[in-house]
Amino acid sequence: MQRQMNELEIEDAKRVLDWQHWAPPLALTLMCLAFLAAFWHEELSAKLFIAVLLGTSSALFWLLFLRNKQRVQRDVDARMVEIVDGSPARVWRNGFGICFVSLAGKKIRVPAEYYDELLAATSVTLEYLPESFIALRIKPHRGLHLQ
């Protein structure tokens, strides 16, 4: 089910890509520049090795960040939010500590502070951005959840 977002939800959606999203590519870029500055007087091969090793990973992180940012922007422009209700099939954290819930066959990113609540929940109602699959509102339910 979809519904129109109100102005407060639009502001929340604009802030969904917080510092945790853009900090890794920025940190890797700064580290690459610091290493290049430290090895400024070394051989060209050492500088190229550092530039290729750190530069490609930082470029990859920037591309991922920009792709996610574009998806969120398209969701904000569409002003629609998807609502799904049901029992979570799986709740997990990836290697970076980002929390996900599998619900109705969709993998939706949720804030990490909801991890324990979602593990204990028998059902959950999620309002998420339909293209970027990032949850805006999470309502975990314990026990029987009758509407």
Secondary structure as UniProt FT lines:
FT   STRAND          2..4
FT   HELIX           7..14
FT   HELIX           19..38
FT   TURN            39..41
FT   HELIX           44..78
FT   STRAND          80..86
FT   STRAND          90..93
FT   TURN            95..96
FT   STRAND          99..103
FT   TURN            104..105
FT   STRAND          106..110
FT   HELIX           112..114
FT   HELIX           115..120
FT   STRAND          123..128
FT   TURN            130..132
FT   STRAND          134..141
//
